[in-house]
Amino acid sequence: MRLVFAGTPDFARVALERLHNAGFDIPLVLTQPDRPAGRGLKLQPSPVKQFAQRHGIAVAQPRSLRLDGKYPEDAAQARQALLAAGAEAMVVAAYGLILPQWVLDLPRLGCLNIHASLLPRWRGAAPIHRAIEAGDAQTGVTIMQMDAGLDTGDMLLAERIAIAPHDSTGTLHDRLAALGGRLVVEALELAACGGLTRTPQPAEGVTYAHKIDKSEAQVDWSQPAVSIERRLRAFDPFPGAASTLAGEALKLWRAQVPDASAPDVAAPGTVLAAGSAGIEVATGRGVLRLTELQRAGGKRLPAAEFLRGTAIAPGQRFGAA
C-alpha cells in the first residue's frame, strides 16, 4: 500500500519507523518546519524529518495546508506533492497542523490518525499528560478515521494499557508510541482487505486534553498531596513542575505520598522534614515527600544527593515570596 505520512515529534517517528519496517511504500512525509532549539537556538529538523532523510523519503514542510489561509503558496505546493505521491491513505500522528477537507478527501482510504487516548476521553493536544494528571488508571491508543472535527472521527481500532503508579509522561509516551505504531500497521493491513470496521465515538465521556502551558508548571501547594504528585509525573519531562525555596527556583521531578490524609500541621508548602528519604512538605491535604529535585543549571538529583549541596531545614516554605 502507498502511504503519505504526516507527523512531527518522536511519537510520530516511532510510527513512521514501524510503517517503513513493515514494507509500506511511503513516497512523501509531511512535517512541521524546522524550529530553533538548544542553547544556540539553531534550526533543528523534527524527529520525523530526520528519519525520512535517513531513508531517502521526500519531505514537505508547509506552514499551512489551507489554500485560502495565511500561506497559500505553501498549501499549493503541498497539494502538488500530495497529488504526485498518489497515496491510497495518509497516516497522521501528532502532526501539529489542521487538515482541511481537501486533504481529508484526497486519499482513497482517507486519513487515519494515531491518537494516544481511548477516545472520546482526552481529545486534543496533550492526552498523555492529562491522563496522568487526572489520575486515570488506564489509557491507550485509538486509530481514528479523521474528519473535520477535533478528534471526533469514527474509531477503527483501539487498545488499552494500564497507567502504572510510577509512570511519567515520558515513560507512558514510549509505551503508547510503540502501541500506536503496531496498531496503525494492523489497521492498514485490515484496510487493504476491506476488513476495517468504523465505530462512531460515543456521545458520553468526552473530555478535552488542552495543550500544556508553561504557566501550569508552578506547584500549587494548597492542592492535595496526591494531586501534586500526579502533576509532577504528568509534567515530566515537559515542562517540569516548579517552585521556589528561599528565593531560588527549583524543578521538582519525583515525589511520594507517605500520608495522603495527614492532618494540617503547617501552612501548605512548609518543609516538615528533610533527610535521606526525601523532603517532606505540607500540602492542602496530606504530606508530599519530594524525592528528586533540580537546581537551575544543575542536574536532576535524588533528594539525599540534592541535600548534600543545598541545606533545607524544617520551617522553610516552598512558594513563599
N, C-alpha and C positions, 0 to 999 in steps of 0.2 A: 504494500500500500504506500502511496506517495503522500507525504505529510508536509505541512508547514508548522513550525514550532514557534510559539511566542512566549517569552519569559525573560526574567532578568536576574534574580538573586540565586543563591546556591540551592534553594528549594527547587527551583525550576531546572537548574543544571543537572541535578540528580535524575529528574525525569527525562531530560533530553539524552543523557548518557544511557539510560535504560532503553529508550526507544532506538537509539543508534545501535546498541549492542544486540537488540532483538532483530535487527536487519531491515527496519523500515527505511524507505527511501526518503531522505529529508534534504531537499534541494535548497531550502531557504529557512533562515531563522530571523525573527523579529525580536529586538531587544531595545531597552532604553538607551538613549545617548550616553556616552561616556561621562562620568561625573568626577569632580575633584575629590581626592581622598588622600589620607595620610598627612604627615607633618608638612610636606612640601605642597600639598593640595594639587598634585599633578593629576591630570585626567586619567582615570582608570576604567578599562573596559569591564563590563559586567561579567560575572562567572559564566553566564550563558554564552556571551560573545567569545570569551576565551576558549571555551570548549569547541565552539563552532569553528573558530580559526584553526585550532589544532587539528581538526578533522576535515578541513577543506570545504566547509559548508558556507555558502554565501550568507552575508549578514546585512540586514537593513535596520536602520535606527531612526525611524521617523519620530519627530517631536509630537506629532498628532496624526490620527487617521481620519479626521473629519475633513471631507472635501470642501466644506463650507466654513471651516474653522480658521484659527489664527495662522496655521501653517499649511495652506492648501497645496503648496508645491511639494512638501514632504508627503502628504497624503496621496497626491497624484503619482509620485514616484513609487510609493509603497504599493499602490494599486497595480501599477505596471509590473512590479516584481512579483506580486501575488498571482496575477494572471499568467505570467510567464512560467511560474512554478507548476501550475496545473495540478495542484494538490487535491486529493479526494477529501481530506479532512484537515482541520487545524487543531492542534493541541495547545492549550493556553494554561500557563501556570505562573501566578504572581508576576504578570507582565507589567502592570502599572499604567496602562492606557485603556481607556474605554473603547470597546469595539463598536463602531457604528453598524447600522443594519446592513450596509453593503458588504461589510466583511463577514458578518454572520451568515449571509446568504450565498457567499461565493463558493465554498467547497460543497461538493455533492452531499457529504455526510455532515456538514455543518461544523461547528466549533465545539470541542469538548474541553471542559475546564476541570483542572485538578484543584479541589478546594479542601483545605485542611480542617474540616469540621464535619460533624454529622448534621447536614442541613435538614431543616431550616434554622437550627441553632448556630449562632455565630456566623451569619452572613457578614461580609465586609472584609476590611483590610487586615485585622490582627486577630484571627481566630485562635491561634495557639496561645498568645499572651492572655487573652480574655478568658479562655477556658481554665487556665491555671489560676488566674486571679479570682475567678468566681468559685473556685473550689470544686469544679466538676470532677467526678470520679472517672469519667471516660470521655474520649473524643474519637476522632477517626478521620477518614478521608472519604469524600464524595466525588465521584466522577459525574459531572453535570453537563447536560446539553444546554449550551448557552443561549439565552435570549437577551432582549434589550434591557431587562431589569438588572438590579444589583443582586447577583447570586440567586435568582429566582427561577432558573430553568429546571426542566424535568431531571430527575435523578436517574442515572444509568446503572451505576454500581456504588456500593458503599461497604466499608468495613470498619469496625470499631476496635479501639485498643484502650487499655487501662492507662490512666494517668497515675504514676507512682507517687507516693508521698514526698519523694526527694526530687521529682522531676522539675527541671527549669525549662524555660522556653528553648534554650539551646539543646538540651538532651531530647526533649519531646519533638522538636523540629526535625532532628535527624531521623528519628523513627518514622515520623509522618512522611518525610520526603521519600524514604525508601518504600513505604507502603504506597504512596501516590504513584511512584514510578512503576511498581508492579501492577497496580490496578489499571492504569491507563493502557498498558500493554494488553492486559486481559480484555479491556473494553474494545479496543481496536480490533483484536482478533475475533471477538464476537461480532462486531460490526461488519467485518469482512464477509461473514457468512450469514448475515441477517439475523443474528441471534440476540441483539440487544433489545431490552425492554425498557421503555420510558415510563417513569412513575412520577406524576405531579407531586410537588412538595406539599405536605400538609399545611393547612392554614394555621394550625395551632403550634405553639412552641417557637415562634420566630423571635430571634434575638439578633442584635447587631454588634459586631466587633469593631468598634470605632478605632481609627488609627491611633497608635501610641504617640502621645505628645510629650516632649521632654519636660514640660511643666509638671507632669504627673510623677516625676521621679522623687520629689520631696516627700519623705515619710511623714504621715500624719499620725503622731503618737497617741492621739485621742482615740484612734481606731483600736479594735480588739487585737490582741497579740496574734491570733490565728490569721486575721486578715492581713496584717503587716507581713507575716512570714510568707504568705502566698504571694504577696506583691513582690517581695524580694526575688522569689523564684521566677515569677512572671516577667520581671524586668531584667533577667539575666539571659543573654549578655547585653541587651539594649533596652532602655537607656541606662540601666543600673539604678537601683534605689539609692537615695542620697539623704544626708542630714548633716548638721553641723554640731561640733562639740568644741567648746572653748574657742569659738570663732574660726575653727578650721573645718573646711569642707571634707567630708568623708563619703566614700561609697560603701554601702552595706550589701553584701552579696549572699550570705547564708545565715540562717538562724534556726533555732529550735523553740518550741513552746513547752517548757517544763511544767507549767501550770497555767492552763487556759482560764481558770476561774479564781485565781488568787485574789484576795481582797485588795482594794485600793489602799496602798500604804504610802504612796508618794504621788506627786503630780506626774502625768504622762510625760515620758522622755527622761525621767530621772534614773540615773545609774544606781542600782541597788547593790551590785557586787561585781567585781572584776577579777578573774583568775584564769587558770589554765583551761578550764572548761568553757569559758566564754564570758561575755559581758552581759549581765542581767539588767534589763531595763523595764521600768514600769510603763504600762500602756493604758489605754482606756478600759481594757478588761484583760486581766491576766498579765503574766510576765513573759517577755521575749528575751531569749538568750542569743546574742549575736556571736556567731562562730567564725565568720570570715569577713574581713574588712579591708579597706584600701585607702591610703592617703593619696592626696593629689600628686600625681607624678610618680607614685610608687607602684608596687605590685600587690596583687591580691594575696592576703596572708591569713593563715589560721589565727584565731584570736590570741592564743598563747604567744605566738611569734610577734604579732602586732603589738602586744602589750610590753614586749621587751624593748621596743623602740618608742612607745608612746604611753606615758603614765596616765591612767584613768582611775579616778577614785569615786567611791560612793558619794552621792550627793550632787555630782555634776549632772548637767541636764542636756540631753540632745535636743537640738532645735531651738534652744533658748537664744534670745538676742544678746 
